[in-house]
Amino acid sequence: PAISAASILAKVTRDRWCQQLHLEYPEYGFDRHKGYGTADHLQALRKLGATPWHRHSFSPVSEVLK
């Protein structure tokens, strides 16, 4: 139960954080994809580059940064 609860708390926290990121970076669509590498998110990365909040070790982000 503790692990399940932690997972739910982590997801809710990430979703709220993505809503905040959307206010600062609306063109990335964080309000829709919640940080997952959807086709729209990857297209925005290719077009706009990475924000300071993108995880640079994620291969699509690292490819954009090259």
Secondary structure, DSSP 8 states (H G I E B T S, - for coil): -HHHHHHHHHHHHHHHHHHHHHHH-GGG-HHHHTT---HHHHHHHHHH---TTS-TTSHHHHHHH-
